[in-house]
Amino acid sequence: MKHKGIICGILAAVCYGTNPFGALPLYEEGVNTSSVLFYRFSMAVLMLAAMLFVEHKSFRVSSGEMKTLASLGLLFAASSITYYQSFRFMDAGIASTILFVYPVMVAVIMATFFREKVTASTVIAIILALVGIGLLYRGDTGMSLSTTGVLLVMVSSLTYAVYIVVVNQSSIRMSSLKLTFYVLLTCMLSLLAYSFTSSDLHLMLPPSPRAWFFACWLGLVPTVLSLVLMTIAVHEAGATPTAIMGALEPLTAVAIGVMVFDESLTLRLGIGIVLILLAVLFIVMGNNFHLRTITHTIGAIVRKTWRWR
């Protein structure tokens, strides 16, 4: 993996993990999901259009490119809608952590449809990720999280995984700014159509300057910056490595949830996060990551901890 791809992948993950920081304050002010997403994408489209105009970049695309870009836009719109809806059924930190199963989905898709080799590390990573999600699914009180919320996040994860694979496998060769502009333009139009599917999903203006600030934040940080950096990372480092570097997404979201929104960080949630991140290490290191080494390391930590008790 090239250093540029790694750096862009890490920054993209951190930026995307700030979604709750922008979305939750808007929800608190009574802004509905379709409006939050519409302003997120419309702000992003305006920002990207301004960047392309300043750099004197052409907006022209072929019909074949437009079909691929529209498909990417629909996938990202579906992922965003289901992800943001899940915030209404569970803590943002938990939703963002469950979303992190998408690297496993990317690895499976690449292996199944594009004949990428499935290593023992990948299999172990899948098992660890599923166990981690299972721990996240139940709280310390023994009460299950919302089934609807979990299903929404899983759909969001799958559509995002397919988005990454399509970006990696498509023959489109254009600037990351231009690609992201048309993807988000499709997202904005999709959200506009989505807002008319129910009387409860009407678009509403941000009710305060504070709300406008968070709408602009959503457009810039977890949208423009995240997608542009992610596109660069996919092209430079590959689909699966980029997805794996998304490990910083749940950490960012959980940190924001705990520090800003007073969400609880339970022992069970912490163990689930550790298992998911351990799954990432197995995929990142591949054959260079030996099970004996990690076993000895964990054993040493446990022994030292036991002596300190």
C-alpha positions in Angstrom: 0.0 0.0 0.0 1.3 3.5 -0.8 1.7 6.0 1.9 -0.6 8.5 0.2 -3.4 5.9 0.2 -2.9 5.0 3.8 -2.9 8.6 5.0 -6.0 9.4 2.9 -7.8 6.3 4.2 -7.1 7.2 7.8 -8.2 10.8 7.3 -11.3 9.7 5.4 -12.3 7.4 8.3 -11.9 10.1 10.9 -13.9 12.6 8.9 -16.7 10.1 8.3 -16.8 9.3 11.9 -17.9 12.8 12.8 -21.3 12.2 11.3 -23.0 12.1 14.7 -21.5 15.4 15.7 -23.4 17.1 12.9 -26.6 15.0 12.8 -27.5 14.7 16.5 -27.7 18.5 17.2 -30.0 18.9 14.2 -32.2 16.1 15.4 -32.3 17.9 18.8 -33.6 21.0 17.1 -36.4 19.0 15.4 -35.0 18.7 11.9 -36.1 15.5 10.3 -33.9 12.8 8.7 -34.6 13.7 5.1 -33.9 17.4 5.7 -30.6 16.6 7.5 -29.4 14.5 4.6 -30.7 16.9 2.0 -28.8 19.8 3.5 -25.7 17.6 4.0 -25.6 16.7 0.3 -26.7 20.1 -1.1 -24.1 21.9 0.9 -21.5 19.4 -0.3 -22.5 19.8 -3.9 -22.3 23.6 -3.7 -18.8 23.3 -2.1 -17.6 20.9 -4.7 -19.0 22.9 -7.6 -17.2 26.0 -6.3 -13.9 24.0 -6.1 -14.3 22.7 -9.6 -15.1 26.2 -10.9 -12.2 27.8 -9.2 -9.8 25.2 -10.6 -11.4 25.6 -14.1 -12.3 21.9 -14.2 -14.7 20.6 -16.9 -18.1 19.3 -15.7 -18.5 17.2 -18.8 -19.0 13.4 -18.5 -19.9 10.7 -21.0 -23.2 8.8 -20.8 -21.3 5.6 -19.7 -19.6 7.5 -16.9 -22.9 9.1 -15.9 -24.5 5.7 -15.4 -21.7 4.6 -13.1 -21.8 7.8 -11.2 -25.5 7.7 -10.8 -25.2 4.1 -9.5 -22.6 5.2 -7.0 -24.8 8.1 -5.9 -27.8 5.8 -5.3 -25.7 3.4 -3.3 -24.3 6.2 -1.1 -27.8 7.8 -0.7 -29.2 4.5 0.5 -26.3 4.0 2.9 -26.7 7.5 4.3 -30.5 7.3 4.7 -30.4 4.0 6.6 -27.5 5.1 8.7 -29.1 8.4 9.8 -32.4 6.7 10.5 -30.6 4.3 12.8 -29.7 7.2 15.1 -33.4 7.3 16.1 -33.3 3.8 17.4 -29.9 3.5 19.1 -26.9 5.5 20.4 -24.8 7.0 17.6 -21.6 5.4 18.9 -23.1 1.9 18.8 -24.6 2.5 15.3 -21.3 3.7 14.0 -19.5 0.7 15.5 -21.9 -1.8 14.0 -21.4 0.0 10.7 -17.8 -1.0 10.8 -18.7 -4.5 9.6 -18.5 -3.1 6.1 -14.7 -3.9 5.7 -15.6 -7.6 6.2 -18.3 -7.2 3.6 -15.9 -5.6 1.2 -13.4 -8.5 1.7 -16.1 -11.1 1.1 -17.4 -9.3 -2.1 -13.9 -9.0 -3.5 -13.1 -12.7 -2.8 -16.5 -13.9 -4.1 -16.8 -11.9 -7.3 -13.2 -10.7 -8.1 -11.3 -13.8 -6.9 -9.2 -12.1 -4.2 -7.6 -14.8 -2.1 -9.4 -15.6 1.1 -6.8 -16.1 3.8 -7.1 -17.6 7.3 -6.7 -14.1 8.7 -9.7 -13.0 6.7 -11.8 -15.9 8.1 -10.7 -15.2 11.7 -11.5 -11.5 11.2 -15.0 -12.2 10.1 -15.6 -14.4 13.1 -14.2 -11.8 15.5 -16.2 -9.0 13.9 -19.5 -11.0 14.2 -18.8 -11.8 17.8 -18.0 -8.2 18.5 -21.3 -7.1 16.9 -23.1 -9.7 19.0 -21.7 -8.1 22.1 -22.8 -4.7 20.9 -26.3 -6.0 20.3 -27.1 -6.4 24.0 -26.5 -3.9 26.8 -25.4 -4.5 30.3 -29.1 -4.4 31.4 -29.8 -7.5 29.3 -32.2 -5.5 27.1 -31.8 -6.0 23.3 -31.0 -3.0 21.1 -33.7 -2.1 18.6 -33.9 -4.7 15.9 -35.0 -2.0 13.5 -31.9 0.1 14.3 -29.5 -2.9 13.8 -31.1 -3.8 10.5 -30.9 -0.2 9.3 -27.2 -0.1 10.1 -26.5 -3.5 8.4 -28.2 -2.3 5.2 -26.1 0.9 5.4 -23.0 -1.1 5.9 -23.7 -3.4 2.9 -24.5 -0.5 0.5 -21.4 1.4 1.6 -19.3 -1.8 1.0 -20.7 -2.1 -2.5 -20.0 1.6 -3.1 -16.3 1.1 -2.2 -16.1 -2.0 -4.5 -17.7 -0.2 -7.4 -15.3 2.8 -7.0 -12.4 0.3 -7.0 -13.5 -1.8 -10.0 -15.0 0.9 -12.3 -13.1 2.1 -15.3 -13.8 5.7 -14.6 -10.7 7.9 -14.6 -11.5 11.4 -13.5 -10.5 13.7 -10.6 -11.7 12.7 -7.1 -13.5 16.1 -6.9 -15.4 15.6 -10.1 -16.4 12.0 -9.2 -17.5 13.0 -5.8 -19.5 16.0 -7.2 -21.6 13.8 -9.4 -22.1 11.1 -6.8 -23.3 13.7 -4.3 -25.5 15.4 -6.9 -27.3 12.1 -7.4 -27.5 11.8 -3.6 -29.1 15.2 -3.3 -31.7 14.5 -6.0 -32.4 11.1 -4.5 -33.0 12.7 -1.1 -35.3 15.3 -2.7 -37.4 12.4 -4.2 -37.2 10.5 -0.9 -38.6 13.5 1.0 -41.9 13.3 -1.0 -42.5 9.6 -0.2 -44.4 10.6 3.0 -46.0 13.6 4.6 -43.7 13.1 7.6 -40.6 13.5 5.5 -41.1 17.0 4.2 -38.0 19.2 3.9 -37.6 21.9 6.5 -35.2 24.8 6.9 -32.6 24.7 9.7 -34.3 26.6 12.5 -31.3 28.5 13.9 -27.8 29.7 13.1 -26.5 26.8 15.2 -28.4 24.4 13.0 -27.0 26.0 9.8 -23.5 25.5 11.3 -24.0 21.8 11.8 -25.6 21.5 8.3 -22.4 23.1 6.8 -20.3 20.8 9.0 -22.1 17.7 7.6 -21.6 19.0 4.1 -17.8 19.6 4.5 -16.2 17.2 6.9 -18.0 13.8 6.8 -19.1 14.3 3.1 -16.8 16.3 0.9 -13.5 15.6 2.8 -14.4 12.0 3.6 -15.5 11.0 0.1 -12.7 12.8 -1.7 -10.1 11.3 0.5 -11.7 7.8 0.4 -11.7 7.9 -3.4 -8.0 8.7 -3.5 -7.4 5.9 -0.9 -9.3 3.3 -2.9 -7.4 4.1 -6.1 -4.0 4.2 -4.3 -4.3 1.4 -1.7 -7.2 -0.7 -2.9 -10.8 -1.4 -1.8 -10.2 -3.8 1.1 -7.3 -1.9 2.8 -9.3 1.3 2.5 -12.3 -0.3 4.1 -10.1 -1.7 6.9 -8.7 1.7 7.7 -12.2 2.6 8.6 -11.4 1.3 12.0 -11.1 4.9 13.1 -14.7 5.6 12.2 -16.3 3.8 15.2 -13.6 5.1 17.5 -14.2 8.7 16.3 -18.0 8.3 16.6 -17.8 6.6 20.0 -15.4 9.3 21.3 -17.8 12.0 20.1 -20.8 10.2 21.6 -19.2 9.8 25.0 -17.5 13.2 25.2 -20.1 15.4 23.5 -23.4 13.7 23.9 -22.9 11.9 27.2 -23.5 8.4 25.8 -22.5 5.5 28.0 -19.4 3.4 27.3 -20.1 0.1 28.9 -17.7 -2.8 29.5 -19.6 -5.0 27.0 -19.4 -2.2 24.4 -15.7 -1.8 25.0 -15.1 -5.5 24.5 -17.1 -5.5 21.3 -15.0 -2.6 19.9 -11.8 -4.4 20.9 -12.9 -7.6 19.0 -13.8 -5.6 15.9 -10.5 -3.8 15.9 -8.7 -7.1 16.4 -10.5 -8.3 13.3 -9.1 -5.3 11.5 -5.5 -6.3 12.6 -6.0 -9.7 11.1 -7.1 -8.3 7.8 -4.4 -5.6 7.7 -1.5 -7.8 8.6 -2.7 -10.8 6.6 -0.2 -13.7 6.6 2.3 -11.5 8.5 0.0 -11.6 11.5 0.7 -14.8 13.4 -2.0 -16.2 15.8 0.8 -17.5 18.1 2.2 -13.9 18.5 -1.1 -12.4 19.4 -1.9 -15.2 21.8 1.4 -14.8 23.6 0.8 -11.0 23.7 -2.7 -11.3 25.2 -1.5 -13.9 27.6 1.3 -11.7 28.9 -1.1 -8.8 29.4 -3.6 -11.0 31.3 -0.8 -12.3 33.5 0.5 -8.8 34.3 -3.0 -7.6 35.0 -3.6 -10.6 37.4 -0.4 -9.7 39.4 -1.5 -6.1 39.8 -4.9 -7.1 41.3 
